[in-house]
């Protein structure tokens, strides 16, 4: 038996489970990261940057082909491009909208550092200038999806991840872009933002897309047990933000309804920050369940439940009157380089099943492994080991 055949047999005997899912992003290979590093330090270039760096597009194509193959070999129930086309989880989508200019800002985002007291600053190419009215047609993400569809086996379940409308609205409506040369008010901005999303989703459905995932980092703004602002890393004024919650929900539901009319399934992933194995803040699900869990009309919720910040699993009862909604429990951590305590995860799954029907639940890591291109502090080999452990745990719990 050849070495290749031995490797193939080893892959075939690995346990897989249709109940284990991934949020979306996977660690990039070094040759692709070399280009991403160049992008991070340049603001005289235009998204998607392929014409700016010789060999970049070819390197990305090769890396995406490999990561799709890696997922197929492991029998992933859903396949993404690993988000290899992105530099940051949300801003690449924004860069691809007409009317947006990207630039290097004076500072990055601020995360909690590992000592839980000091601030950790991210990359700085996060500046956004709205130069004209937003439009979503002819977005580069459509070509990214078409590449994924071409690489994946026929009939595979594919998904693409983009930021939620409310996240973009929340982040930019508090920026100097409002009251400036294009949008005088947040209402004007919101109107065009909805239109841009609808235009993108129309093109996505025409390209064959069936599942879209809206990622979101802002729900915990509205949890009064969250001590950290996602914008400054310091304390947040809960009273100043809570009145925005319904506005965020209505905005998302408007776009979700449009996507449903196109025949799309719409998922969401909620995150408390995921950058170089650091997080952005706290906030329990119990505090926001009556708003963001009960009132948003997503088909599937990917939730972070990897540590005590998420609070009690009782928050799952917010889904009891939503019989068609699925919930993915992020009990595993994508931030660490070690495997999980299997008995603890199985115990957590048992507890979750007392609050919500077992057949509506799935297991995942709390976030992707590389929400931004640099990824969390573990190796690609450690990533796959953690994923394979997740598949094994899910199979033990569900038997499928």
N, C-alpha and C positions, 0 to 999 in steps of 0.2 A: 504494500500500500504506500502510495506516495505521501509526502508531507502535506501537500494540498488536499488530498483526499481525507487525511486524518483531521485536518482543520475543518473540512466540510462536515465530517461526521460529528465532530465535537459541537459544531454550531447546531446541527439537526437535533441533538439530544438535549439541548438547553430548553428549560421550561419557559413557555410563553403564556400570556394570559390576555384575553380580550378585555379584562377588567383593570389592567394596568395601562395608564396613559401618560404621555409626556406633554408638558405645557407647550413646548415648541422649540426653544433654542437649544443648540448643542455646541460643544466646544469646537472652535475652528482650528484647522491645522496651521502650522507655523508659516508656511509659504503664503497662505492667504492673509494671516495676521500681519505679515510684513507690509502688505499694501494698505491694510486698515490703519496701521500706525502712521503711514505717510498721509493718509486722508485726515487723520485727527489734527495734524499740525498745519493744515492748509485751509485758508478761507478764500482763496482766489480760484476755486474750482467749482464746477457745477455738477450737481447730482444727475445721474448715478455714477459719475466720475470715470467711466470706462475709457473715455477718450483722453483722459488726463494722464493715465499711467499705462505704459506699454506692458502688455501681458496680464493686466489685472483681470479683464473679463475672462480670458482663457483659464486663469488660475481659479477663479470663482466657479466657473462651469465644471471644472474637473473636481473641485472639492464638493460641490453640490451633488454631482453624480455619485461620488463615493459615499457621502452620508446617506443618500437615499438607499443605496445598496446595503449599507450597514443596518438601516431600519428594516428593510425587507427581510434580510437574513434573520433578524430577531423577531419577525412576525409582529411588528407594531400594528395595532388596530387602525391607527391613523398615522399618516406620513406628512412631514413638513420638509422644507428645504434646509432644516436646521437653523433657519434665519441667517444663513451664511451671506445673504445679500445685504444684510444690515450692518451698520456700525453701532447704532443705538436702537433699543427696542421700539421707540415711538417716533423719534425725530426723522428717520429715513422716510417714513410715510409722509410726514409733513413736508420734507424737502421735495418730495415728488409732486406736490400739488402746485398748480400754476399760481403765481402771485407771491411765492415765498422765496426769500433770500436767506441763506445760511451764513453765519459768521462766527468767528472765535470771540467769545464773550470775555469779560473781565474776570469772571470766576465760573466754576462749574456748579453742579448740584452739591449739596452737603448731606452726607450720610453719617450715621453714628459709627465711630470707629470701634475696634474690637474691645477697647477698654471701657466702652459704654459712656465715656465722659467727654472725650475730645471729638472734634469734627474731622471727617474724612472728605476731602474735596475730590470730585470726579474730574474727568476730562473737561475741557472748556469750549469745545466746538458745539455749543448748545444754543448759540444766539440765533434768534429768529426775527427777521424783519419782513413784515407784510408790505409788499410794494404795489400790489394790485389786487383786485377782487379774486377770491379763491375759486378754483375750478379743479375738478377731479378726473376729467377725461384724459386719456392717453397717459396714464400713470405707469411708471416703470414696473410697479408691482404686478401689473397684468402680464408682462413678459416673464417675470419671475415665476408666476403661477403656471404659465404655459410651459416653461422649462421643466417645472416639477411634474406636470402632467405627462410630458413626453418621456421623462426618466422612470416614472413609477409604473408598476405592472398595471395592465388593464383591469379596471374595476376596483383599484385600491381606493381607500377612503383618504382624501387629501384635505388639508386645511391650510389656510394662510392667516397669519396673525397681524393685526394692525391695532393702533391705539383706539380706545373708545372715543366717541365724539365728546363726551363730557370731560375726559382728561385733557384733550386739546383745548377745549373751551375754557376749562378751569385754569390751565397753565398760561394761556395767552391772554385771557380776559383781564388778568392782573398785571399784564406787562404794558410797556409804553406803546404797544401796537394799537391800543384802543384810545380813541381821542386823537389819533394821528391823521396821516395823509389819506388813509383808505377808509377806516371805520371810525365814525364819530362816537358810536355807542356799542355796547355789548350786544344789543339786540340786532343791530345791523351785521355784526360779525357772526352771530349765531345763525342768522338766516343764510348767509353764504356758506358757512361751515356745513350746515345740513345739506345744502345743494351739492357741495363738493363731495360729500360722502355718498349721496345718492347717485351722482354721476359715476363715481368709482365703482360702486356696487353694481350698477347697471352693466358696466364693462366687464366686471368680474364674472357675473352670471352668464354673459354672452360668451365669455372665454371658456365656460364649462365649470366654473367654481360652484361648489355646492355647500361648503362650510366656511364661514368666516368667524374669526375669534377677535373680540374687542378686549384688549388688555387695559388695565386701569390701576393707577396707584393712588387715587385720591379719596376713596371711600372713607378711609380712616380719619380724614379731616373732620368728619362729623361724629366721631366717637369721643365722648368727653373723658375717656380714660386713656387718650393718646397724648403723651407729653411732648411729642416732637413734630414740628412743622416739616413737610416735605420740601420746603423751599429754603429754609434757613438752617434747619437742623436744631433750632432752639425751640422754646416753648411756643405754643400756638394759642390763639384766642378763639376758643370754641364758639362763643356767642356771636362772633363776627362772621362765622362761616356756616352755622347750622341752617340759616335761611336759604342757602344756596342748594341744599340737598334736593329738594323737589324739582328745582330747575334742572339739575344734573339728570335726575331720573327721567323727567319729561323729554329732555333732549335725546337721551339714549333710546327711549321707547319709540320716539318718532322715527329714528333711523332703523331700529329693529323692525318696526312694522313695515317699513319700505322694503327691507331685506326679505322679510317673510313673504311679501307680495311677489317678490322675484323668485320665490321658491327656495331661498337659502335657509339653512340652519344657522343660528347665531349663538355663539358661545361667549363667555367672558372669563377672564382670569383676573383675580384681585391680588395685588402684590403690596407688600410693605417695604419694598426696596430691595434690589438685588444687584450689587455691584462689588466686584472683587471680594466676595464672601461677606460683605457688610450689608446692613439693613438701614432703612430710612427712619422708621418709627414704629409705634405701637398702635393700639386701638383694637378692642375686642369685637368679635362679630355680634355678640349679644347687643351691644350698644347701637349697632346700625342695622340689625336684622329687620326691624319694622319698615325700614326704608329701602336699603339696597338689596336685600335678599327677597323680601316679599313683593316689592313694587316693580322691580325690573323684569321685563318679559323675555329674558334669555332662555334658550333651550337647555343650556348646560352651564353650570358655574364651577370653575376651577378655583378652589379656596386654599389659602395658606393656613396650615394647622400644625406646623412643625415645632412650635414652642409655646410657652405660656402666654405670649402676647395675644394670641387668638382667642383666649378665654374658653368658656365652657362649650361643650358640644351641644348643649341645649339649644343653641342658636339654630341648629338644623331644623327645629320644629317650625321655623318660618316657612319652610317649603311644604308643610303638610297639606295645604290647600292648593298645591300646584302639582297635581299627579303626573304631569307629563315632563316635569323638569328633572334633569339629572344633576348630580352633585359629585364632583371629583375632590376627594379628600387629600390635601397636600400634607400628609403625615410624615413623608420622607423629606430629607434636606438635600438640596442641590448645592448648599454652601460648604459642606464638609467633605473631607477626602476619605472618610471612614464609613464602613457599613453601619446599618442601623441595628438596634436591639430588636430582633425579629419578634420576640414575645411581646414587647411593648407595643409594637405596631399592630399585631393581631388583637391585642387587648383593646386598643383604640378603635379598631374596626368593629369589634363586638359592641362597644359602647355606642358608636355612631349608629349602628343598626337598631338600637333601642329607640332612637329618635326619628329615624327615617327608614323606609323600606329598603332592605338590602339590595333589591334588584334595581334601585335607583342610584346606587352608590358605585364609585370607582376609586382607585388609588393612584396617587402620583407623587412626585416630588413637589415641594411647595412652589417652585418656580422653575424656569428654564435654567440650564447650566451656564448660559452665556447671554444674559439679557442685553448686555453690551458686548462688543466684539472681543474684548480681552478675557471675558469669562471669569468664573469663580476660581478659587485657589485649589485646584485639583488637576490631575492629568486626564487625558482622554481615556486612558486605560482604566483609571479609577471611576470615571464617569460611567463607562459601560458596565463595570462591576456593580455599581450602585443600581443601574437600570435593571440588570439581570436579577439582582436581589429583589427589586420591586416586583418584577414579573413573578418570581417564585412565591413571594408573600401573597400576592393577589390570587395566584392559583390555589394556594393552600386555603385561603379564606372563602373564595367563591367556587372553587372546583371547576373553573373554566377559564 
